[in-house]
Amino acid sequence: MVPTRQLLRQIAPDVCVAPQLTPEAMADLAALGFKSVVNNRPDFEEGPDQPTSAQVQAAAQAAGLAYAYLPVQPAYQSPEEIARMAELLAALPRPMVAFCRSGNRSGKLYQAAVTR
């Protein structure tokens, strides 16, 4: 298993993106100093073995992290989804991590939200 720290890619001074994170990774994120997590991956995107948002949320909250679920599709993020990400960026404590399957969609969503 890859250590959580190695999964993170910094895209702003206080924002990182990551591929799919497990419920177990939430305690690692808190230990690394993160304050919030945004899950951009729809539940069951890759089948029943993928952790659900509810599982990740419970672990995040148990670790003292703020949590938001904003599932978006890989190829298209709507203006409403981009606006919601901008709201989350403004409201959630930092540093934060956003994740999806590979981290790319979260990175694109972040860029769209900060440049809108």
N, CA, C and O atoms as a MOPAC input file, in Angstrom:
PM7 MOZYME 1SCF
protein

 N      0.84300 1    -1.18400 1     0.00000 1
 C      0.00000 1     0.00000 1     0.00000 1
 C      0.89100 1     1.25100 1     0.00000 1
 O      1.87300 1     1.32800 1     0.73700 1
 N      0.52900 1     2.21700 1    -0.83400 1
 C      1.29700 1     3.45300 1    -0.95700 1
 C      0.94700 1     4.37300 1     0.21500 1
 O     -0.23300 1     4.57800 1     0.50200 1
 N      1.96000 1     4.93300 1     0.89900 1
 C      1.65900 1     5.87600 1     1.98500 1
 C      0.84700 1     7.05900 1     1.46900 1
 O      1.06300 1     7.53700 1     0.35600 1
 N     -0.08200 1     7.51900 1     2.28600 1
 C     -0.97300 1     8.60800 1     1.89500 1
 C     -0.19400 1     9.82200 1     1.40500 1
 O     -0.57500 1    10.43000 1     0.40500 1
 N      0.87800 1    10.18400 1     2.08100 1
 C      1.66500 1    11.36300 1     1.69500 1
 C      2.11900 1    11.27300 1     0.23500 1
 O      2.14600 1    12.28700 1    -0.46300 1
 N      2.47200 1    10.07800 1    -0.23100 1
 C      2.96000 1     9.90600 1    -1.59800 1
 C      1.85300 1    10.01600 1    -2.63600 1
 O      2.13700 1    10.19700 1    -3.82000 1
 N      0.61300 1     9.91300 1    -2.21900 1
 C     -0.51300 1    10.04100 1    -3.14800 1
 C     -0.86400 1    11.49800 1    -3.45000 1
 O     -1.52600 1    11.78800 1    -4.44600 1
 N     -0.42300 1    12.39800 1    -2.59700 1
 C     -0.83200 1    13.79500 1    -2.69000 1
 C     -0.02600 1    14.55400 1    -3.73000 1
 O      1.18800 1    14.39100 1    -3.84500 1
 N     -0.74200 1    15.40100 1    -4.49700 1
 C     -0.10000 1    16.29800 1    -5.46100 1
 C     -0.55800 1    17.70800 1    -5.13100 1
 O     -1.75000 1    18.00700 1    -5.19600 1
 N      0.38000 1    18.57300 1    -4.78000 1
 C      0.04400 1    19.94200 1    -4.39700 1
 C     -0.26600 1    20.76100 1    -5.64000 1
 O      0.51100 1    20.76800 1    -6.59500 1
 N     -1.42200 1    21.46500 1    -5.63000 1
 C     -1.80800 1    22.29600 1    -6.76600 1
 C     -1.95000 1    23.76600 1    -6.37600 1
 O     -2.11300 1    24.62800 1    -7.24000 1
 N     -1.89100 1    24.04200 1    -5.10800 1
 C     -1.92900 1    25.41000 1    -4.57300 1
 C     -1.23600 1    25.34000 1    -3.21300 1
 O     -1.02700 1    24.24500 1    -2.69100 1
 N     -0.88000 1    26.47500 1    -2.63400 1
 C     -0.16400 1    26.42500 1    -1.35000 1
 C     -0.87600 1    25.61900 1    -0.26900 1
 O     -0.22200 1    25.01200 1     0.57900 1
 N     -2.20000 1    25.60400 1    -0.28900 1
 C     -2.94900 1    24.91200 1     0.75100 1
 C     -4.00700 1    23.94900 1     0.20100 1
 O     -4.99400 1    23.64600 1     0.87000 1
 N     -3.78300 1    23.47400 1    -1.03200 1
 C     -4.70800 1    22.52000 1    -1.65900 1
 C     -3.89700 1    21.44100 1    -2.36500 1
 O     -2.97000 1    21.72600 1    -3.12400 1
 N     -4.27500 1    20.18800 1    -2.09200 1
 C     -3.69800 1    19.03600 1    -2.78500 1
 C     -4.81200 1    18.23700 1    -3.43700 1
 O     -5.97200 1    18.32000 1    -3.03500 1
 N     -4.44700 1    17.46500 1    -4.44100 1
 C     -5.37100 1    16.49800 1    -5.02600 1
 C     -4.74600 1    15.12100 1    -4.87900 1
 O     -3.53800 1    14.98000 1    -4.69000 1
 N     -5.60600 1    14.10400 1    -4.97100 1
 C     -5.14000 1    12.73700 1    -4.78800 1
 C     -6.04800 1    11.78500 1    -5.54700 1
 O     -7.19200 1    12.11500 1    -5.85800 1
 N     -5.52100 1    10.58600 1    -5.84500 1
 C     -6.39600 1     9.53200 1    -6.35200 1
 C     -7.27300 1     9.01500 1    -5.20900 1
 O     -7.16900 1     9.48100 1    -4.07500 1
 N     -8.12700 1     8.05700 1    -5.52200 1
 C     -9.05800 1     7.50000 1    -4.53400 1
 C     -8.38600 1     7.30300 1    -3.18100 1
 O     -7.36400 1     6.62600 1    -3.06700 1
 N     -8.97700 1     7.90300 1    -2.17000 1
 C     -8.50100 1     7.72900 1    -0.80600 1
 C     -9.43500 1     6.78800 1    -0.06200 1
 O    -10.64300 1     6.77700 1    -0.29900 1
 N     -8.87000 1     6.01000 1     0.82900 1
 C     -9.64900 1     5.05800 1     1.61700 1
 C    -10.08600 1     5.70700 1     2.92300 1
 O     -9.54500 1     6.73900 1     3.31900 1
 N    -11.05500 1     5.10900 1     3.58500 1
 C    -11.40000 1     5.60000 1     4.91400 1
 C    -10.18900 1     5.61200 1     5.85400 1
 O    -10.05700 1     6.51600 1     6.67900 1
 N     -9.31900 1     4.63100 1     5.73500 1
 C     -8.14300 1     4.55200 1     6.58400 1
 C     -7.18100 1     5.72500 1     6.35900 1
 O     -6.43600 1     6.09200 1     7.26800 1
 N     -7.19000 1     6.30600 1     5.17900 1
 C     -6.29700 1     7.43100 1     4.86200 1
 C     -6.70700 1     8.71600 1     5.57000 1
 O     -5.90600 1     9.64700 1     5.65600 1
 N     -7.92500 1     8.78800 1     6.07500 1
 C     -8.38700 1    10.03100 1     6.70300 1
 C     -7.57800 1    10.36900 1     7.95400 1
 O     -7.25000 1    11.53500 1     8.17400 1
 N     -7.25600 1     9.38900 1     8.76200 1
 C     -6.42900 1     9.64500 1     9.94900 1
 C     -5.03300 1    10.10400 1     9.53600 1
 O     -4.44100 1    10.96400 1    10.18800 1
 N     -4.51000 1     9.52900 1     8.45300 1
 C     -3.20300 1     9.96400 1     7.94100 1
 C     -3.25400 1    11.43000 1     7.52100 1
 O     -2.34100 1    12.19600 1     7.83000 1
 N     -4.31700 1    11.82400 1     6.81700 1
 C     -4.44700 1    13.21800 1     6.37900 1
 C     -4.47800 1    14.16300 1     7.58100 1
 O     -3.82300 1    15.20500 1     7.58000 1
 N     -5.24100 1    13.79000 1     8.59500 1
 C     -5.30900 1    14.62900 1     9.79700 1
 C     -3.92800 1    14.73000 1    10.44300 1
 O     -3.53000 1    15.80800 1    10.88600 1
 N     -3.20100 1    13.62600 1    10.49900 1
 C     -1.85700 1    13.63500 1    11.09000 1
 C     -0.89000 1    14.49100 1    10.27600 1
 O      0.06600 1    15.04300 1    10.82000 1
 N     -1.13800 1    14.59800 1     8.98400 1
 C     -0.30500 1    15.43900 1     8.11300 1
 C     -0.68000 1    16.92200 1     8.20200 1
 O     -0.01100 1    17.77200 1     7.61500 1
 N     -1.75800 1    17.22400 1     8.94200 1
 C     -2.14700 1    18.61800 1     9.14200 1
 C     -3.28800 1    19.10000 1     8.27900 1
 O     -3.64000 1    20.27900 1     8.33600 1
 N     -3.87700 1    18.23400 1     7.48500 1
 C     -5.00900 1    18.66200 1     6.65900 1
 C     -6.23100 1    18.89600 1     7.52800 1
 O     -6.38400 1    18.28300 1     8.58400 1
 N     -7.09500 1    19.78700 1     7.07400 1
 C     -8.29200 1    20.17100 1     7.82600 1
 C     -9.58300 1    19.73900 1     7.14700 1
 O    -10.60900 1    19.59600 1     7.81200 1
 N     -9.55000 1    19.52600 1     5.80700 1
 C    -10.78500 1    19.14900 1     5.11000 1
 C    -10.49700 1    18.29300 1     3.88800 1
 O     -9.39100 1    18.27900 1     3.34800 1
 N    -11.54100 1    17.57600 1     3.47400 1
 C    -11.47900 1    16.65700 1     2.34400 1
 C    -12.71200 1    16.88200 1     1.47600 1
 O    -13.82800 1    17.00400 1     1.98100 1
 N    -12.49400 1    16.93500 1     0.15700 1
 C    -13.59200 1    17.00800 1    -0.80900 1
 C    -13.50900 1    15.76400 1    -1.67900 1
 O    -12.48600 1    15.50700 1    -2.31400 1
 N    -14.58000 1    15.00100 1    -1.70300 1
 C    -14.66900 1    13.78900 1    -2.51000 1
 C    -15.38800 1    14.13800 1    -3.80600 1
 O    -16.57500 1    14.46500 1    -3.78900 1
 N    -14.67800 1    14.07000 1    -4.93100 1
 C    -15.25300 1    14.37400 1    -6.23600 1
 C    -15.60900 1    13.12900 1    -7.03000 1
 O    -15.92800 1    13.22700 1    -8.21500 1
 N    -15.56300 1    11.98700 1    -6.41600 1
 C    -15.79500 1    10.73000 1    -7.12400 1
 C    -17.18100 1    10.16800 1    -6.82600 1
 O    -17.52300 1     9.95200 1    -5.66300 1
 N    -17.98700 1     9.92600 1    -7.87200 1
 C    -19.30700 1     9.31800 1    -7.63300 1
 C    -19.16300 1     7.93500 1    -6.99200 1
 O    -18.25000 1     7.17700 1    -7.31700 1
 N    -20.07300 1     7.62800 1    -6.08500 1
 C    -20.09300 1     6.29000 1    -5.48800 1
 C    -20.24200 1     5.23300 1    -6.57600 1
 O    -20.97000 1     5.42300 1    -7.55000 1
 N    -19.55100 1     4.13400 1    -6.39800 1
 C    -19.62500 1     2.94500 1    -7.25400 1
 C    -19.19100 1     3.20200 1    -8.69700 1
 O    -19.58800 1     2.47000 1    -9.60400 1
 N    -18.38400 1     4.22900 1    -8.91100 1
 C    -17.88200 1     4.51800 1   -10.25200 1
 C    -17.12100 1     3.32100 1   -10.82200 1
 O    -17.20900 1     3.03700 1   -12.01700 1
 N    -16.38700 1     2.63200 1    -9.97700 1
 C    -15.60900 1     1.47000 1   -10.42600 1
 C    -16.13000 1     0.18200 1    -9.80500 1
 O    -15.40100 1    -0.80900 1    -9.74400 1
 N    -17.36100 1     0.17700 1    -9.34800 1
 C    -17.92300 1    -1.04200 1    -8.80600 1
 C    -18.05100 1    -1.03700 1    -7.29400 1
 O    -17.75400 1    -0.03700 1    -6.64100 1
 N    -18.49400 1    -2.15600 1    -6.74300 1
 C    -18.82900 1    -2.22500 1    -5.32100 1
 C    -17.63400 1    -2.21900 1    -4.37500 1
 O    -17.82100 1    -2.05000 1    -3.17000 1
 N    -16.41000 1    -2.39600 1    -4.87600 1
 C    -15.24100 1    -2.41700 1    -3.99600 1
 C    -14.72800 1    -1.02000 1    -3.65100 1
 O    -13.90800 1    -0.86700 1    -2.74600 1
 N    -15.20200 1    -0.01300 1    -4.36000 1
 C    -14.79400 1     1.37100 1    -4.10100 1
 C    -15.43900 1     1.84800 1    -2.79700 1
 O    -16.63500 1     1.63600 1    -2.59700 1
 N    -14.67400 1     2.48800 1    -1.90700 1
 C    -15.29300 1     3.01100 1    -0.68400 1
 C    -16.39100 1     4.03000 1    -1.02700 1
 O    -16.24000 1     4.82600 1    -1.95400 1
 N    -17.47000 1     3.99500 1    -0.28500 1
 C    -18.55300 1     4.94900 1    -0.53300 1
 C    -18.25500 1     6.27700 1     0.14800 1
 O    -17.41300 1     6.37000 1     1.04100 1
 N    -18.96300 1     7.28800 1    -0.29700 1
 C    -18.82000 1     8.59300 1     0.33400 1
 C    -19.14600 1     8.51100 1     1.82200 1
 O    -18.46100 1     9.12300 1     2.64200 1
 N    -20.18200 1     7.76300 1     2.17200 1
 C    -20.57000 1     7.65000 1     3.58700 1
 C    -19.44500 1     7.03800 1     4.42100 1
 O    -19.21500 1     7.46900 1     5.55200 1
 N    -18.74200 1     6.04400 1     3.88300 1
 C    -17.63100 1     5.42000 1     4.60700 1
 C    -16.47800 1     6.40300 1     4.79000 1
 O    -15.89500 1     6.49700 1     5.87000 1
 N    -16.15600 1     7.13400 1     3.72300 1
 C    -15.05900 1     8.09700 1     3.80400 1
 C    -15.44300 1     9.24400 1     4.72800 1
 O    -14.62300 1     9.71700 1     5.51400 1
 N    -16.69600 1     9.69000 1     4.63000 1
 C    -17.15800 1    10.78900 1     5.48400 1
 C    -17.07400 1    10.41000 1     6.96000 1
 O    -16.59500 1    11.20300 1     7.77100 1
 N    -17.52600 1     9.22600 1     7.31700 1
 C    -17.48200 1     8.79400 1     8.71900 1
 C    -16.04200 1     8.77900 1     9.23100 1
 O    -15.77700 1     9.22400 1    10.34700 1
 N    -15.11900 1     8.27400 1     8.42600 1
 C    -13.71700 1     8.22300 1     8.83800 1
 C    -13.11500 1     9.62500 1     8.91100 1
 O    -12.33400 1     9.92100 1     9.81500 1
 N    -13.48000 1    10.48700 1     7.95800 1
 C    -12.96600 1    11.86300 1     7.96700 1
 C    -13.43300 1    12.59200 1     9.22000 1
 O    -12.63900 1    13.24300 1     9.89800 1
 N    -14.70300 1    12.48300 1     9.52100 1
 C    -15.23300 1    13.16400 1    10.69500 1
 C    -14.64700 1    12.58900 1    11.98500 1
 O    -14.39700 1    13.33000 1    12.93600 1
 N    -14.42800 1    11.28100 1    12.02300 1
 C    -13.80400 1    10.66600 1    13.19900 1
 C    -12.37900 1    11.16900 1    13.38700 1
 O    -11.88200 1    11.22700 1    14.51100 1
 N    -11.72000 1    11.53300 1    12.28600 1
 C    -10.35600 1    12.05000 1    12.34800 1
 C    -10.31400 1    13.56100 1    12.56800 1
 O     -9.23800 1    14.15200 1    12.64100 1
 N    -11.50000 1    14.18500 1    12.67500 1
 C    -11.55800 1    15.62000 1    12.91600 1
 C    -11.48700 1    16.47200 1    11.66600 1
 O    -11.22200 1    17.67100 1    11.74600 1
 N    -11.72200 1    15.86200 1    10.50100 1
 C    -11.67500 1    16.58600 1     9.23300 1
 C    -13.06200 1    17.02900 1     8.80100 1
 O    -14.03800 1    16.30500 1     8.99800 1
 N    -13.15500 1    18.21200 1     8.21400 1
 C    -14.38400 1    18.62400 1     7.53500 1
 C    -14.46300 1    17.80800 1     6.24800 1
 O    -13.43500 1    17.45700 1     5.67000 1
 N    -15.68500 1    17.50400 1     5.79700 1
 C    -15.86100 1    16.63500 1     4.63400 1
 C    -16.96400 1    17.18400 1     3.74900 1
 O    -17.99700 1    17.64300 1     4.23700 1
 N    -16.73700 1    17.13300 1     2.44100 1
 C    -17.77100 1    17.51200 1     1.47800 1
 C    -17.76800 1    16.49200 1     0.35200 1
 O    -16.72100 1    15.98500 1    -0.05200 1
 N    -18.96400 1    16.20400 1    -0.14500 1
 C    -19.13500 1    15.26700 1    -1.25500 1
 C    -19.67500 1    16.04200 1    -2.44300 1
 O    -20.80500 1    16.52900 1    -2.42200 1
 N    -18.85300 1    16.14900 1    -3.47900 1
 C    -19.23400 1    16.82700 1    -4.71000 1
 C    -18.83500 1    15.93100 1    -5.87600 1
 O    -17.80700 1    16.16000 1    -6.51300 1
 N    -19.65200 1    14.90300 1    -6.16100 1
 C    -19.29200 1    13.97200 1    -7.23100 1
 C    -19.47000 1    14.62900 1    -8.59700 1
 O    -20.49600 1    15.25000 1    -8.87400 1
 N    -18.46100 1    14.48100 1    -9.43900 1
 C    -18.51500 1    15.01600 1   -10.80000 1
 C    -18.01700 1    13.95700 1   -11.77100 1
 O    -17.26700 1    13.05500 1   -11.39700 1
 N    -18.44000 1    14.07900 1   -13.00500 1
 C    -18.00500 1    13.16900 1   -14.05900 1
 C    -16.61000 1    13.55600 1   -14.54000 1
 O    -16.22900 1    14.72200 1   -14.44700 1
 N    -15.83800 1    12.58400 1   -15.05700 1
 C    -14.47700 1    12.88900 1   -15.48500 1
 C    -14.39100 1    13.90200 1   -16.63300 1
 O    -13.53100 1    14.78200 1   -16.61500 1
 N    -15.26000 1    13.78600 1   -17.61400 1
 C    -15.10900 1    14.58100 1   -18.83200 1
 C    -15.79600 1    15.93800 1   -18.78300 1
 O    -15.47600 1    16.82100 1   -19.57900 1
 N    -16.73900 1    16.11700 1   -17.85800 1
 C    -17.50500 1    17.36500 1   -17.87100 1
 C    -17.91000 1    17.73600 1   -16.45200 1
 O    -18.45900 1    16.92100 1   -15.71200 1
 N    -17.63100 1    18.97400 1   -16.09200 1
 C    -18.12900 1    19.53000 1   -14.83700 1
 C    -19.02600 1    20.70700 1   -15.20100 1
 O    -18.61500 1    21.62000 1   -15.91700 1
 N    -20.24100 1    20.67000 1   -14.70300 1
 C    -21.23100 1    21.69400 1   -15.05000 1
 C    -20.89100 1    23.02200 1   -14.37600 1
 O    -20.13100 1    23.05500 1   -13.40800 1
 N    -21.45700 1    24.11600 1   -14.89200 1
 C    -21.26700 1    25.40300 1   -14.22200 1
 C    -21.71900 1    25.36100 1   -12.75600 1
 O    -21.11900 1    26.01600 1   -11.90500 1
 N    -22.76300 1    24.59900 1   -12.46400 1
 C    -23.24100 1    24.47800 1   -11.08700 1
 C    -22.23300 1    23.74000 1   -10.20800 1
 O    -22.00900 1    24.12300 1    -9.05900 1
 N    -21.62900 1    22.68800 1   -10.74500 1
 C    -20.61700 1    21.94500 1    -9.98700 1
 C    -19.37300 1    22.80700 1    -9.75600 1
 O    -18.77700 1    22.77300 1    -8.67900 1
 N    -18.99500 1    23.56400 1   -10.75500 1
 C    -17.84300 1    24.46100 1   -10.61800 1
 C    -18.13600 1    25.52600 1    -9.56400 1
 O    -17.27900 1    25.83400 1    -8.73500 1
 N    -19.34100 1    26.08700 1    -9.59400 1
 C    -19.72100 1    27.09300 1    -8.59400 1
 C    -19.73800 1    26.47900 1    -7.19200 1
 O    -19.32200 1    27.12300 1    -6.22900 1
 N    -20.20600 1    25.26100 1    -7.07600 1
 C    -20.23400 1    24.59500 1    -5.76400 1
 C    -18.81600 1    24.36100 1    -5.26000 1
 O    -18.55000 1    24.52600 1    -4.06900 1
 N    -17.90500 1    23.98000 1    -6.14800 1
 C    -16.51400 1    23.79200 1    -5.72900 1
 C    -15.93400 1    25.12000 1    -5.25800 1
 O    -15.19800 1    25.15300 1    -4.27200 1
 N    -16.24900 1    26.20300 1    -5.93900 1
 C    -15.77600 1    27.52100 1    -5.50500 1
 C    -16.29800 1    27.84100 1    -4.10700 1
 O    -15.57000 1    28.39500 1    -3.28300 1
 N    -17.55800 1    27.49500 1    -3.83800 1
 C    -18.13600 1    27.70700 1    -2.50500 1
 C    -17.38900 1    26.88300 1    -1.45900 1
 O    -17.08400 1    27.37900 1    -0.37400 1
 N    -17.09600 1    25.63500 1    -1.78400 1
 C    -16.38000 1    24.76600 1    -0.84100 1
 C    -14.96700 1    25.29000 1    -0.58500 1
 O    -14.48000 1    25.25600 1     0.54500 1
 N    -14.31800 1    25.77300 1    -1.63800 1
 C    -12.97300 1    26.33600 1    -1.47000 1
 C    -12.99600 1    27.55000 1    -0.54700 1
 O    -12.05300 1    27.77800 1     0.21000 1
 N    -14.06700 1    28.32100 1    -0.61200 1
 C    -14.18600 1    29.51000 1     0.23400 1
 C    -14.57300 1    29.15800 1     1.66900 1
 O    -14.19500 1    29.86600 1     2.60300 1
 N    -15.32000 1    28.07500 1     1.85000 1
 C    -15.90400 1    27.77900 1     3.15200 1
 C    -15.11600 1    26.78100 1     4.00400 1
 O    -15.09200 1    26.90200 1     5.22800 1
 N    -14.48100 1    25.81300 1     3.38000 1
 C    -13.83200 1    24.74700 1     4.14600 1
 C    -12.47100 1    25.19500 1     4.67600 1
 O    -11.77400 1    25.98400 1     4.03800 1
 N    -12.10400 1    24.68500 1     5.84300 1
 C    -10.78200 1    25.02400 1     6.39200 1
 C     -9.66400 1    24.41700 1     5.55000 1
 O     -9.82400 1    23.37500 1     4.91400 1
 N     -8.54500 1    25.09900 1     5.57000 1
 C     -7.38300 1    24.64500 1     4.81100 1
 C     -6.27200 1    24.27300 1     5.78100 1
 O     -6.27700 1    24.71600 1     6.92900 1
 N     -5.33700 1    23.47600 1     5.33700 1
 C     -5.19100 1    22.87900 1     4.01700 1
 C     -6.24000 1    21.79600 1     3.76200 1
 O     -6.77900 1    21.18800 1     4.68600 1
 N     -6.50700 1    21.58000 1     2.46800 1
 C     -7.52400 1    20.61100 1     2.07000 1
 C     -6.98200 1    19.68400 1     0.99600 1
 O     -6.00300 1    19.98100 1     0.31100 1
 N     -7.66000 1    18.54900 1     0.87800 1
 C     -7.38700 1    17.56900 1    -0.16200 1
 C     -8.68300 1    17.30700 1    -0.90100 1
 O     -9.72600 1    17.09300 1    -0.28200 1
 N     -8.61900 1    17.32300 1    -2.23400 1
 C     -9.74500 1    16.88600 1    -3.07300 1
 C     -9.29700 1    15.61800 1    -3.77900 1
 O     -8.15000 1    15.52100 1    -4.21500 1
 N    -10.19300 1    14.64500 1    -3.89300 1
 C     -9.80700 1    13.40600 1    -4.55900 1
 C    -10.88500 1    12.88700 1    -5.49000 1
 O    -12.06800 1    13.20300 1    -5.36300 1
 N    -10.41900 1    12.06700 1    -6.44400 1
 C    -11.29200 1    11.37600 1    -7.39500 1
 C    -10.58000 1    10.06300 1    -7.74900 1
 O     -9.83400 1     9.53900 1    -6.92200 1
 N    -10.78700 1     9.53000 1    -8.93100 1
 C    -10.13300 1     8.26600 1    -9.28600 1
 C     -8.62500 1     8.43800 1    -9.39500 1
 O     -7.86200 1     7.64500 1    -8.84200 1
 N     -8.19000 1     9.49000 1   -10.11800 1
 C     -6.74900 1     9.68300 1   -10.34100 1
 C     -6.20900 1    10.98200 1    -9.74100 1
 O     -4.99600 1    11.13700 1    -9.59600 1
 N     -7.08900 1    11.90900 1    -9.39300 1
 C     -6.68800 1    13.24000 1    -8.94700 1
 C     -6.83000 1    14.27900 1   -10.04300 1
 O     -6.90200 1    15.47300 1    -9.75300 1
 N     -6.87200 1    13.84800 1   -11.29300 1
 C     -6.95500 1    14.78700 1   -12.41000 1
 C     -8.26100 1    15.56600 1   -12.45100 1
 O     -8.25300 1    16.78000 1   -12.65100 1
 N     -9.36300 1    14.88800 1   -12.26600 1
 C    -10.66900 1    15.55900 1   -12.30600 1
 C    -10.77800 1    16.58600 1   -11.18300 1
 O    -11.31200 1    17.67600 1   -11.38400 1
 N    -10.27000 1    16.23600 1    -9.99900 1
 C    -10.28400 1    17.19500 1    -8.88600 1
 C     -9.42500 1    18.40900 1    -9.21300 1
 O     -9.79100 1    19.53800 1    -8.88500 1
 N     -8.28900 1    18.18300 1    -9.85500 1
 C     -7.43600 1    19.29100 1   -10.25300 1
 C     -8.09800 1    20.19500 1   -11.28400 1
 O     -8.01000 1    21.42000 1   -11.19000 1
 N     -8.76000 1    19.59400 1   -12.26700 1
 C     -9.47900 1    20.38700 1   -13.27800 1
 C    -10.61100 1    21.17200 1   -12.63500 1
 O    -10.83100 1    22.33600 1   -12.97000 1
 N    -11.32400 1    20.54500 1   -11.72000 1
 C    -12.43100 1    21.21700 1   -11.04300 1
 C    -11.92600 1    22.38400 1   -10.20700 1
 O    -12.54700 1    23.44600 1   -10.18800 1
 N    -10.81400 1    22.20000 1    -9.52200 1
 C    -10.21800 1    23.28400 1    -8.74800 1
 C     -9.85700 1    24.45300 1    -9.66700 1
 O    -10.20500 1    25.59800 1    -9.38200 1
 N     -9.16900 1    24.16700 1   -10.75700 1
 C     -8.75700 1    25.23300 1   -11.68100 1
 C     -9.96500 1    25.97700 1   -12.23200 1
 O     -9.95300 1    27.20400 1   -12.32200 1
 N    -11.00600 1    25.24100 1   -12.59900 1
 C    -12.21700 1    25.88400 1   -13.11100 1
 C    -12.86900 1    26.75400 1   -12.05700 1
 O    -13.38400 1    27.82800 1   -12.36900 1
 N    -12.85300 1    26.30000 1   -10.80500 1
 C    -13.48900 1    27.04500 1    -9.71700 1
 C    -12.74200 1    28.32900 1    -9.39300 1
 O    -13.37100 1    29.34100 1    -9.08100 1
 N    -11.42100 1    28.31200 1    -9.46000 1
 C    -10.65500 1    29.50400 1    -9.08600 1
 C    -10.51100 1    30.48800 1   -10.24000 1
 O    -10.11300 1    31.63200 1   -10.02200 1
 N    -10.82400 1    30.06800 1   -11.45900 1
 C    -10.70200 1    30.97200 1   -12.59500 1
 C    -12.04200 1    31.40700 1   -13.15800 1
 O    -12.08400 1    32.09700 1   -14.17600 1
 N    -13.12500 1    31.02500 1   -12.52800 1
 C    -14.44700 1    31.36000 1   -13.07100 1
 C    -14.78200 1    32.81700 1   -12.89300 1
 O    -15.85900 1    33.25600 1   -13.29700 1

